[in-house]
Structure formats: structure tokens, C-alpha cells
Amino acid sequence: MRSAVPASATRQQLRKQTREHRRQLTSIQQTHAARDLLEHCKQATSLLDAQHIALYLANDGELDTTPVIEWLWQQGKEVYLPVLHPFSKGHLLFLRYTPATRMNRNRYGIQEPVLDIRLVKPVMELDTICTPLVAFDNTGQRLGMGGGYYDRTLSQWHNNRRGPRPVGLAHDCQQVDSLPFEAWDVPLPEIITPSYHFHW
């Protein structure tokens, strides 16, 4: 069900309201959403045809990506998680993630792999990056948390369609009628929710 937020809402208001909708989902609703997301992911060529896939671990009411990650492992795919870059502020590194990966919490309280330079995969060698988002609209515009991490990560795709294909993952309630956007914002080509698989 799409989120009911006023069309005139600012990006900050949209972040607050949509995050609140997401947090209000019960544990049963979250479990069902994760299961339904997996079923759509099993049909997505952006995952089926990829070998090196970046995902993220759920935080702040986000969709639980664990079932998708476990399914990808079963398919023999290599999974990577984002790690805050220790020296380049506002940038991400992507590290190989396996059931044996040692984890810690970053400054936002989000679980990430312990930094090991041997496990880093350059962004341009990834096939697909599944991106978190706070809200999206029916043109594929994505509203993130405001830190710009994924905007920087996906700049090559946004500028000239080079690099890994971005795929947004979101709850149905994170869809809004329209997002305010800037001239440099580029919509995602694909977003998967528990109920729909959007392509633009």
C-alpha cells in the first residue's frame, strides 16, 4: 500500500513520514514482506544474470534482505555489503560477505563487515547493486537517507550507464505519488517491492 503523504511535502518531511510508516510494520508483516520480496527477486534478470551482487542489511524498519542473500548464496552468487570508507568521507567500499564474515557496527549503528582490504570489490566490477531507499515514486525517483553515499557510488551509472545496474528494494508503503527532485537526480531503472517489480 502506497504511503499517504502530501504532494507538497519536502524531502525532509517525506523521509520522516515514510520512515515512520516503515517502522510501524509488525514483525509478522516484515516476515511476509521479506518472503514476498524473495519471490520477485527470483524472477529478476538483474540478479539471475549477475555474479557479483551488492546488497545491504536491514536497518530502521527496512525490508529484511537476509532471505535474498541466502538464496543468492545457494545460487553460487558472490554477495557484497557496503562499508563506510575509512578515509574518503561520504563514500562506500563493498566487501565480500559470507556466512563466516566477521561483523561490527558502524557509526550509524548498522552492521557491516570488518574492514579487510583483501575482500574489497571495486564498484565497477560489481554487476548489480541493490540499494536501500526511504521513498520512491512512479517514475523511479529514489529518496535516500540524505548522506549521498549511493548517489556517489552510482555516479558512473547515472552519468553514462557504466558500472553495476542499480536495483532499489523497498516496502510497498515506501511508494509515494511524487518526489521532489533536482536536475541532477537520475531515476532508478528498477525497484522491487513485496508486491511489485517496477521497470522504467
Biotite code that builds the C-alpha atoms (Angstrom):
import biotite.structure as struc

atoms = struc.array([
    struc.Atom([0.000, 0.000, 0.000], chain_id="A", res_id=1, res_name="MET", atom_name="CA", element="C"),
    struc.Atom([1.403, 3.341, -1.068], chain_id="A", res_id=2, res_name="ARG", atom_name="CA", element="C"),
    struc.Atom([2.270, 5.906, 1.570], chain_id="A", res_id=3, res_name="SER", atom_name="CA", element="C"),
    struc.Atom([-0.163, 8.793, 2.017], chain_id="A", res_id=4, res_name="ALA", atom_name="CA", element="C"),
    struc.Atom([1.996, 11.906, 2.176], chain_id="A", res_id=5, res_name="VAL", atom_name="CA", element="C"),
    struc.Atom([1.052, 15.322, 0.835], chain_id="A", res_id=6, res_name="PRO", atom_name="CA", element="C"),
    struc.Atom([2.358, 16.195, -2.631], chain_id="A", res_id=7, res_name="ALA", atom_name="CA", element="C"),
    struc.Atom([3.816, 19.428, -1.255], chain_id="A", res_id=8, res_name="SER", atom_name="CA", element="C"),
    struc.Atom([5.950, 17.643, 1.359], chain_id="A", res_id=9, res_name="ALA", atom_name="CA", element="C"),
    struc.Atom([9.659, 18.468, 1.396], chain_id="A", res_id=10, res_name="THR", atom_name="CA", element="C"),
    struc.Atom([12.333, 15.792, 1.119], chain_id="A", res_id=11, res_name="ARG", atom_name="CA", element="C"),
    struc.Atom([12.934, 16.027, 4.857], chain_id="A", res_id=12, res_name="GLN", atom_name="CA", element="C"),
    struc.Atom([9.221, 15.623, 5.647], chain_id="A", res_id=13, res_name="GLN", atom_name="CA", element="C"),
    struc.Atom([8.976, 12.692, 3.254], chain_id="A", res_id=14, res_name="LEU", atom_name="CA", element="C"),
    struc.Atom([11.936, 10.995, 4.921], chain_id="A", res_id=15, res_name="ARG", atom_name="CA", element="C"),
    struc.Atom([10.400, 11.385, 8.356], chain_id="A", res_id=16, res_name="LYS", atom_name="CA", element="C"),
    struc.Atom([6.906, 10.269, 7.410], chain_id="A", res_id=17, res_name="GLN", atom_name="CA", element="C"),
    struc.Atom([7.924, 7.327, 5.235], chain_id="A", res_id=18, res_name="THR", atom_name="CA", element="C"),
    struc.Atom([10.430, 6.042, 7.792], chain_id="A", res_id=19, res_name="ARG", atom_name="CA", element="C"),
    struc.Atom([7.650, 6.189, 10.381], chain_id="A", res_id=20, res_name="GLU", atom_name="CA", element="C"),
    struc.Atom([5.327, 4.137, 8.136], chain_id="A", res_id=21, res_name="HIS", atom_name="CA", element="C"),
    struc.Atom([8.126, 1.586, 7.716], chain_id="A", res_id=22, res_name="ARG", atom_name="CA", element="C"),
    struc.Atom([8.839, 1.346, 11.442], chain_id="A", res_id=23, res_name="ARG", atom_name="CA", element="C"),
    struc.Atom([5.161, 0.691, 12.205], chain_id="A", res_id=24, res_name="GLN", atom_name="CA", element="C"),
    struc.Atom([5.191, -2.621, 10.317], chain_id="A", res_id=25, res_name="LEU", atom_name="CA", element="C"),
    struc.Atom([4.805, -5.575, 12.668], chain_id="A", res_id=26, res_name="THR", atom_name="CA", element="C"),
    struc.Atom([7.324, -8.415, 12.816], chain_id="A", res_id=27, res_name="SER", atom_name="CA", element="C"),
    struc.Atom([4.789, -10.661, 11.026], chain_id="A", res_id=28, res_name="ILE", atom_name="CA", element="C"),
    struc.Atom([4.334, -8.067, 8.279], chain_id="A", res_id=29, res_name="GLN", atom_name="CA", element="C"),
    struc.Atom([8.125, -7.787, 7.963], chain_id="A", res_id=30, res_name="GLN", atom_name="CA", element="C"),
    struc.Atom([8.477, -11.574, 7.687], chain_id="A", res_id=31, res_name="THR", atom_name="CA", element="C"),
    struc.Atom([5.822, -11.779, 4.970], chain_id="A", res_id=32, res_name="HIS", atom_name="CA", element="C"),
    struc.Atom([7.335, -8.818, 3.122], chain_id="A", res_id=33, res_name="ALA", atom_name="CA", element="C"),
    struc.Atom([10.797, -10.436, 3.101], chain_id="A", res_id=34, res_name="ALA", atom_name="CA", element="C"),
    struc.Atom([9.314, -13.697, 1.796], chain_id="A", res_id=35, res_name="ARG", atom_name="CA", element="C"),
    struc.Atom([7.357, -11.930, -0.960], chain_id="A", res_id=36, res_name="ASP", atom_name="CA", element="C"),
    struc.Atom([10.382, -9.822, -1.940], chain_id="A", res_id=37, res_name="LEU", atom_name="CA", element="C"),
    struc.Atom([12.400, -13.004, -2.396], chain_id="A", res_id=38, res_name="LEU", atom_name="CA", element="C"),
    struc.Atom([9.815, -14.412, -4.814], chain_id="A", res_id=39, res_name="GLU", atom_name="CA", element="C"),
    struc.Atom([10.113, -11.311, -7.025], chain_id="A", res_id=40, res_name="HIS", atom_name="CA", element="C"),
    struc.Atom([13.918, -11.400, -6.791], chain_id="A", res_id=41, res_name="CYS", atom_name="CA", element="C"),
    struc.Atom([13.906, -14.994, -8.036], chain_id="A", res_id=42, res_name="LYS", atom_name="CA", element="C"),
    struc.Atom([12.424, -13.692, -11.310], chain_id="A", res_id=43, res_name="GLN", atom_name="CA", element="C"),
    struc.Atom([14.670, -10.630, -11.693], chain_id="A", res_id=44, res_name="ALA", atom_name="CA", element="C"),
    struc.Atom([17.199, -10.975, -14.524], chain_id="A", res_id=45, res_name="THR", atom_name="CA", element="C"),
    struc.Atom([19.283, -8.242, -12.880], chain_id="A", res_id=46, res_name="SER", atom_name="CA", element="C"),
    struc.Atom([20.004, -10.821, -10.146], chain_id="A", res_id=47, res_name="LEU", atom_name="CA", element="C"),
    struc.Atom([19.749, -14.050, -12.134], chain_id="A", res_id=48, res_name="LEU", atom_name="CA", element="C"),
    struc.Atom([22.253, -12.885, -14.760], chain_id="A", res_id=49, res_name="ASP", atom_name="CA", element="C"),
    struc.Atom([24.651, -11.325, -12.226], chain_id="A", res_id=50, res_name="ALA", atom_name="CA", element="C"),
    struc.Atom([27.523, -12.989, -10.384], chain_id="A", res_id=51, res_name="GLN", atom_name="CA", element="C"),
    struc.Atom([28.785, -10.156, -8.151], chain_id="A", res_id=52, res_name="HIS", atom_name="CA", element="C"),
    struc.Atom([25.871, -8.574, -6.278], chain_id="A", res_id=53, res_name="ILE", atom_name="CA", element="C"),
    struc.Atom([25.937, -5.898, -3.585], chain_id="A", res_id=54, res_name="ALA", atom_name="CA", element="C"),
    struc.Atom([23.163, -5.829, -1.015], chain_id="A", res_id=55, res_name="LEU", atom_name="CA", element="C"),
    struc.Atom([22.768, -4.349, 2.461], chain_id="A", res_id=56, res_name="TYR", atom_name="CA", element="C"),
    struc.Atom([21.488, -5.473, 5.845], chain_id="A", res_id=57, res_name="LEU", atom_name="CA", element="C"),
    struc.Atom([18.162, -4.074, 7.011], chain_id="A", res_id=58, res_name="ALA", atom_name="CA", element="C"),
    struc.Atom([18.102, -1.182, 9.473], chain_id="A", res_id=59, res_name="ASN", atom_name="CA", element="C"),
    struc.Atom([15.427, 1.202, 10.764], chain_id="A", res_id=60, res_name="ASP", atom_name="CA", element="C"),
    struc.Atom([12.456, -0.850, 9.528], chain_id="A", res_id=61, res_name="GLY", atom_name="CA", element="C"),
    struc.Atom([13.915, -1.608, 6.088], chain_id="A", res_id=62, res_name="GLU", atom_name="CA", element="C"),
    struc.Atom([12.994, -4.817, 4.293], chain_id="A", res_id=63, res_name="LEU", atom_name="CA", element="C"),
    struc.Atom([14.865, -7.833, 5.629], chain_id="A", res_id=64, res_name="ASP", atom_name="CA", element="C"),
    struc.Atom([17.283, -8.827, 2.862], chain_id="A", res_id=65, res_name="THR", atom_name="CA", element="C"),
    struc.Atom([18.512, -11.987, 4.620], chain_id="A", res_id=66, res_name="THR", atom_name="CA", element="C"),
    struc.Atom([16.302, -14.401, 2.617], chain_id="A", res_id=67, res_name="PRO", atom_name="CA", element="C"),
    struc.Atom([17.517, -12.859, -0.665], chain_id="A", res_id=68, res_name="VAL", atom_name="CA", element="C"),
    struc.Atom([21.153, -13.049, 0.441], chain_id="A", res_id=69, res_name="ILE", atom_name="CA", element="C"),
    struc.Atom([20.804, -16.707, 1.474], chain_id="A", res_id=70, res_name="GLU", atom_name="CA", element="C"),
    struc.Atom([19.114, -17.548, -1.836], chain_id="A", res_id=71, res_name="TRP", atom_name="CA", element="C"),
    struc.Atom([21.925, -15.847, -3.770], chain_id="A", res_id=72, res_name="LEU", atom_name="CA", element="C"),
    struc.Atom([24.487, -17.896, -1.832], chain_id="A", res_id=73, res_name="TRP", atom_name="CA", element="C"),
    struc.Atom([22.554, -21.034, -2.754], chain_id="A", res_id=74, res_name="GLN", atom_name="CA", element="C"),
    struc.Atom([22.770, -19.999, -6.420], chain_id="A", res_id=75, res_name="GLN", atom_name="CA", element="C"),
    struc.Atom([26.557, -19.709, -6.164], chain_id="A", res_id=76, res_name="GLY", atom_name="CA", element="C"),
    struc.Atom([26.499, -15.907, -6.438], chain_id="A", res_id=77, res_name="LYS", atom_name="CA", element="C"),
    struc.Atom([29.030, -13.689, -4.646], chain_id="A", res_id=78, res_name="GLU", atom_name="CA", element="C"),
    struc.Atom([27.423, -11.196, -2.254], chain_id="A", res_id=79, res_name="VAL", atom_name="CA", element="C"),
    struc.Atom([28.970, -7.927, -1.061], chain_id="A", res_id=80, res_name="TYR", atom_name="CA", element="C"),
    struc.Atom([27.959, -5.483, 1.669], chain_id="A", res_id=81, res_name="LEU", atom_name="CA", element="C"),
    struc.Atom([28.704, -1.754, 1.967], chain_id="A", res_id=82, res_name="PRO", atom_name="CA", element="C"),
    struc.Atom([31.287, -0.491, 4.444], chain_id="A", res_id=83, res_name="VAL", atom_name="CA", element="C"),
    struc.Atom([31.792, 3.185, 5.246], chain_id="A", res_id=84, res_name="LEU", atom_name="CA", element="C"),
    struc.Atom([35.077, 4.250, 3.646], chain_id="A", res_id=85, res_name="HIS", atom_name="CA", element="C"),
    struc.Atom([37.588, 4.939, 6.453], chain_id="A", res_id=86, res_name="PRO", atom_name="CA", element="C"),
    struc.Atom([39.411, 7.770, 4.646], chain_id="A", res_id=87, res_name="PHE", atom_name="CA", element="C"),
    struc.Atom([37.084, 9.117, 1.932], chain_id="A", res_id=88, res_name="SER", atom_name="CA", element="C"),
    struc.Atom([34.138, 10.755, 3.697], chain_id="A", res_id=89, res_name="LYS", atom_name="CA", element="C"),
    struc.Atom([30.748, 10.033, 2.161], chain_id="A", res_id=90, res_name="GLY", atom_name="CA", element="C"),
    struc.Atom([31.952, 7.048, 0.123], chain_id="A", res_id=91, res_name="HIS", atom_name="CA", element="C"),
    struc.Atom([31.361, 3.310, 0.407], chain_id="A", res_id=92, res_name="LEU", atom_name="CA", element="C"),
    struc.Atom([33.533, 0.250, -0.060], chain_id="A", res_id=93, res_name="LEU", atom_name="CA", element="C"),
    struc.Atom([31.970, -3.130, -0.869], chain_id="A", res_id=94, res_name="PHE", atom_name="CA", element="C"),
    struc.Atom([33.314, -6.228, 0.878], chain_id="A", res_id=95, res_name="LEU", atom_name="CA", element="C"),
    struc.Atom([32.661, -9.888, 0.137], chain_id="A", res_id=96, res_name="ARG", atom_name="CA", element="C"),
    struc.Atom([30.054, -11.277, 2.531], chain_id="A", res_id=97, res_name="TYR", atom_name="CA", element="C"),
    struc.Atom([29.792, -14.949, 3.514], chain_id="A", res_id=98, res_name="THR", atom_name="CA", element="C"),
    struc.Atom([28.249, -16.778, 6.490], chain_id="A", res_id=99, res_name="PRO", atom_name="CA", element="C"),
    struc.Atom([31.687, -16.628, 8.170], chain_id="A", res_id=100, res_name="ALA", atom_name="CA", element="C"),
    struc.Atom([32.243, -12.861, 7.727], chain_id="A", res_id=101, res_name="THR", atom_name="CA", element="C"),
    struc.Atom([33.206, -11.013, 10.912], chain_id="A", res_id=102, res_name="ARG", atom_name="CA", element="C"),
    struc.Atom([30.905, -8.055, 11.518], chain_id="A", res_id=103, res_name="MET", atom_name="CA", element="C"),
    struc.Atom([30.846, -4.878, 13.566], chain_id="A", res_id=104, res_name="ASN", atom_name="CA", element="C"),
    struc.Atom([28.612, -1.790, 13.822], chain_id="A", res_id=105, res_name="ARG", atom_name="CA", element="C"),
    struc.Atom([29.473, 1.415, 12.017], chain_id="A", res_id=106, res_name="ASN", atom_name="CA", element="C"),
    struc.Atom([28.869, 4.920, 13.351], chain_id="A", res_id=107, res_name="ARG", atom_name="CA", element="C"),
    struc.Atom([25.216, 4.736, 12.260], chain_id="A", res_id=108, res_name="TYR", atom_name="CA", element="C"),
    struc.Atom([24.705, 1.531, 14.257], chain_id="A", res_id=109, res_name="GLY", atom_name="CA", element="C"),
    struc.Atom([24.458, -0.566, 11.083], chain_id="A", res_id=110, res_name="ILE", atom_name="CA", element="C"),
    struc.Atom([26.146, -3.966, 10.856], chain_id="A", res_id=111, res_name="GLN", atom_name="CA", element="C"),
    struc.Atom([28.957, -4.100, 8.295], chain_id="A", res_id=112, res_name="GLU", atom_name="CA", element="C"),
    struc.Atom([31.875, -6.443, 7.603], chain_id="A", res_id=113, res_name="PRO", atom_name="CA", element="C"),
    struc.Atom([35.109, -5.800, 9.482], chain_id="A", res_id=114, res_name="VAL", atom_name="CA", element="C"),
    struc.Atom([37.300, -3.939, 7.002], chain_id="A", res_id=115, res_name="LEU", atom_name="CA", element="C"),
    struc.Atom([39.749, -6.246, 5.238], chain_id="A", res_id=116, res_name="ASP", atom_name="CA", element="C"),
    struc.Atom([41.266, -4.752, 2.101], chain_id="A", res_id=117, res_name="ILE", atom_name="CA", element="C"),
    struc.Atom([41.656, -8.243, 0.617], chain_id="A", res_id=118, res_name="ARG", atom_name="CA", element="C"),
    struc.Atom([37.860, -8.601, 0.491], chain_id="A", res_id=119, res_name="LEU", atom_name="CA", element="C"),
    struc.Atom([37.113, -5.277, -1.229], chain_id="A", res_id=120, res_name="VAL", atom_name="CA", element="C"),
    struc.Atom([35.459, -5.463, -4.658], chain_id="A", res_id=121, res_name="LYS", atom_name="CA", element="C"),
    struc.Atom([35.841, -2.348, -6.843], chain_id="A", res_id=122, res_name="PRO", atom_name="CA", element="C"),
    struc.Atom([32.434, -0.860, -7.633], chain_id="A", res_id=123, res_name="VAL", atom_name="CA", element="C"),
    struc.Atom([32.977, -1.123, -11.378], chain_id="A", res_id=124, res_name="MET", atom_name="CA", element="C"),
    struc.Atom([33.480, -4.902, -11.021], chain_id="A", res_id=125, res_name="GLU", atom_name="CA", element="C"),
    struc.Atom([30.079, -5.397, -9.408], chain_id="A", res_id=126, res_name="LEU", atom_name="CA", element="C"),
    struc.Atom([27.225, -6.482, -11.691], chain_id="A", res_id=127, res_name="ASP", atom_name="CA", element="C"),
    struc.Atom([24.276, -5.263, -9.613], chain_id="A", res_id=128, res_name="THR", atom_name="CA", element="C"),
    struc.Atom([23.895, -3.004, -6.581], chain_id="A", res_id=129, res_name="ILE", atom_name="CA", element="C"),
    struc.Atom([20.681, -3.403, -4.591], chain_id="A", res_id=130, res_name="CYS", atom_name="CA", element="C"),
    struc.Atom([20.182, -0.033, -2.965], chain_id="A", res_id=131, res_name="THR", atom_name="CA", element="C"),
    struc.Atom([18.218, 0.883, 0.137], chain_id="A", res_id=132, res_name="PRO", atom_name="CA", element="C"),
    struc.Atom([15.873, 3.849, -0.108], chain_id="A", res_id=133, res_name="LEU", atom_name="CA", element="C"),
    struc.Atom([13.447, 5.785, 2.055], chain_id="A", res_id=134, res_name="VAL", atom_name="CA", element="C"),
    struc.Atom([10.845, 6.553, -0.608], chain_id="A", res_id=135, res_name="ALA", atom_name="CA", element="C"),
    struc.Atom([10.272, 6.220, -4.351], chain_id="A", res_id=136, res_name="PHE", atom_name="CA", element="C"),
    struc.Atom([7.706, 7.399, -6.855], chain_id="A", res_id=137, res_name="ASP", atom_name="CA", element="C"),
    struc.Atom([6.124, 6.044, -10.043], chain_id="A", res_id=138, res_name="ASN", atom_name="CA", element="C"),
    struc.Atom([8.940, 7.392, -12.217], chain_id="A", res_id=139, res_name="THR", atom_name="CA", element="C"),
    struc.Atom([11.690, 5.565, -10.305], chain_id="A", res_id=140, res_name="GLY", atom_name="CA", element="C"),
    struc.Atom([12.959, 8.610, -8.430], chain_id="A", res_id=141, res_name="GLN", atom_name="CA", element="C"),
    struc.Atom([14.666, 7.489, -5.219], chain_id="A", res_id=142, res_name="ARG", atom_name="CA", element="C"),
    struc.Atom([14.818, 9.360, -1.923], chain_id="A", res_id=143, res_name="LEU", atom_name="CA", element="C"),
    struc.Atom([17.711, 8.172, 0.242], chain_id="A", res_id=144, res_name="GLY", atom_name="CA", element="C"),
    struc.Atom([18.698, 8.979, 3.805], chain_id="A", res_id=145, res_name="MET", atom_name="CA", element="C"),
    struc.Atom([20.375, 12.192, 2.678], chain_id="A", res_id=146, res_name="GLY", atom_name="CA", element="C"),
    struc.Atom([24.030, 11.200, 3.067], chain_id="A", res_id=147, res_name="GLY", atom_name="CA", element="C"),
    struc.Atom([24.614, 10.798, -0.669], chain_id="A", res_id=148, res_name="GLY", atom_name="CA", element="C"),
    struc.Atom([26.523, 7.509, -0.280], chain_id="A", res_id=149, res_name="TYR", atom_name="CA", element="C"),
    struc.Atom([24.658, 5.678, -3.024], chain_id="A", res_id=150, res_name="TYR", atom_name="CA", element="C"),
    struc.Atom([24.475, 8.760, -5.256], chain_id="A", res_id=151, res_name="ASP", atom_name="CA", element="C"),
    struc.Atom([28.281, 8.808, -5.267], chain_id="A", res_id=152, res_name="ARG", atom_name="CA", element="C"),
    struc.Atom([28.513, 5.042, -5.685], chain_id="A", res_id=153, res_name="THR", atom_name="CA", element="C"),
    struc.Atom([26.180, 5.064, -8.687], chain_id="A", res_id=154, res_name="LEU", atom_name="CA", element="C"),
    struc.Atom([27.545, 8.204, -10.336], chain_id="A", res_id=155, res_name="SER", atom_name="CA", element="C"),
    struc.Atom([29.015, 6.261, -13.287], chain_id="A", res_id=156, res_name="GLN", atom_name="CA", element="C"),
    struc.Atom([25.650, 4.626, -13.947], chain_id="A", res_id=157, res_name="TRP", atom_name="CA", element="C"),
    struc.Atom([23.808, 7.916, -13.618], chain_id="A", res_id=158, res_name="HIS", atom_name="CA", element="C"),
    struc.Atom([26.244, 9.784, -15.860], chain_id="A", res_id=159, res_name="ASN", atom_name="CA", element="C"),
    struc.Atom([26.802, 7.326, -18.684], chain_id="A", res_id=160, res_name="ASN", atom_name="CA", element="C"),
    struc.Atom([25.173, 3.971, -17.816], chain_id="A", res_id=161, res_name="ARG", atom_name="CA", element="C"),
    struc.Atom([28.505, 2.396, -16.929], chain_id="A", res_id=162, res_name="ARG", atom_name="CA", element="C"),
    struc.Atom([29.079, 0.121, -13.956], chain_id="A", res_id=163, res_name="GLY", atom_name="CA", element="C"),
    struc.Atom([26.718, -2.012, -11.901], chain_id="A", res_id=164, res_name="PRO", atom_name="CA", element="C"),
    struc.Atom([22.975, -1.849, -12.515], chain_id="A", res_id=165, res_name="ARG", atom_name="CA", element="C"),
    struc.Atom([21.153, -0.282, -9.554], chain_id="A", res_id=166, res_name="PRO", atom_name="CA", element="C"),
    struc.Atom([18.056, -2.020, -8.212], chain_id="A", res_id=167, res_name="VAL", atom_name="CA", element="C"),
    struc.Atom([16.052, -0.397, -5.428], chain_id="A", res_id=168, res_name="GLY", atom_name="CA", element="C"),
    struc.Atom([14.474, -2.543, -2.700], chain_id="A", res_id=169, res_name="LEU", atom_name="CA", element="C"),
    struc.Atom([11.585, -1.174, -0.652], chain_id="A", res_id=170, res_name="ALA", atom_name="CA", element="C"),
    struc.Atom([8.382, -1.899, 1.219], chain_id="A", res_id=171, res_name="HIS", atom_name="CA", element="C"),
    struc.Atom([5.182, -1.144, -0.680], chain_id="A", res_id=172, res_name="ASP", atom_name="CA", element="C"),
    struc.Atom([4.393, 1.613, 1.835], chain_id="A", res_id=173, res_name="CYS", atom_name="CA", element="C"),
    struc.Atom([7.508, 3.494, 0.722], chain_id="A", res_id=174, res_name="GLN", atom_name="CA", element="C"),
    struc.Atom([5.957, 4.384, -2.636], chain_id="A", res_id=175, res_name="GLN", atom_name="CA", element="C"),
    struc.Atom([4.654, 7.955, -2.847], chain_id="A", res_id=176, res_name="VAL", atom_name="CA", element="C"),
    struc.Atom([2.845, 9.753, -5.648], chain_id="A", res_id=177, res_name="ASP", atom_name="CA", element="C"),
    struc.Atom([5.646, 12.158, -6.455], chain_id="A", res_id=178, res_name="SER", atom_name="CA", element="C"),
    struc.Atom([9.079, 13.039, -5.109], chain_id="A", res_id=179, res_name="LEU", atom_name="CA", element="C"),
    struc.Atom([10.658, 16.471, -5.294], chain_id="A", res_id=180, res_name="PRO", atom_name="CA", element="C"),
    struc.Atom([13.877, 16.073, -7.265], chain_id="A", res_id=181, res_name="PHE", atom_name="CA", element="C"),
    struc.Atom([16.808, 18.077, -8.526], chain_id="A", res_id=182, res_name="GLU", atom_name="CA", element="C"),
    struc.Atom([18.027, 18.377, -12.119], chain_id="A", res_id=183, res_name="ALA", atom_name="CA", element="C"),
    struc.Atom([20.933, 16.010, -11.400], chain_id="A", res_id=184, res_name="TRP", atom_name="CA", element="C"),
    struc.Atom([18.737, 13.275, -9.879], chain_id="A", res_id=185, res_name="ASP", atom_name="CA", element="C"),
    struc.Atom([18.521, 10.194, -12.102], chain_id="A", res_id=186, res_name="VAL", atom_name="CA", element="C"),
    struc.Atom([15.741, 7.665, -11.506], chain_id="A", res_id=187, res_name="PRO", atom_name="CA", element="C"),
    struc.Atom([16.466, 4.032, -10.786], chain_id="A", res_id=188, res_name="LEU", atom_name="CA", element="C"),
    struc.Atom([15.800, 1.684, -13.722], chain_id="A", res_id=189, res_name="PRO", atom_name="CA", element="C"),
    struc.Atom([14.284, -0.957, -11.442], chain_id="A", res_id=190, res_name="GLU", atom_name="CA", element="C"),
    struc.Atom([12.669, -1.215, -7.995], chain_id="A", res_id=191, res_name="ILE", atom_name="CA", element="C"),
    struc.Atom([11.447, -4.406, -6.330], chain_id="A", res_id=192, res_name="ILE", atom_name="CA", element="C"),
    struc.Atom([8.879, -4.432, -3.519], chain_id="A", res_id=193, res_name="THR", atom_name="CA", element="C"),
    struc.Atom([6.993, -7.318, -1.892], chain_id="A", res_id=194, res_name="PRO", atom_name="CA", element="C"),
    struc.Atom([4.078, -6.760, -4.317], chain_id="A", res_id=195, res_name="SER", atom_name="CA", element="C"),
    struc.Atom([5.623, -5.354, -7.489], chain_id="A", res_id=196, res_name="TYR", atom_name="CA", element="C"),
    struc.Atom([8.652, -5.393, -9.761], chain_id="A", res_id=197, res_name="HIS", atom_name="CA", element="C"),
    struc.Atom([8.883, -1.975, -11.390], chain_id="A", res_id=198, res_name="PHE", atom_name="CA", element="C"),
    struc.Atom([10.882, -1.294, -14.575], chain_id="A", res_id=199, res_name="HIS", atom_name="CA", element="C"),
    struc.Atom([11.412, 2.070, -16.242], chain_id="A", res_id=200, res_name="TRP", atom_name="CA", element="C"),
])
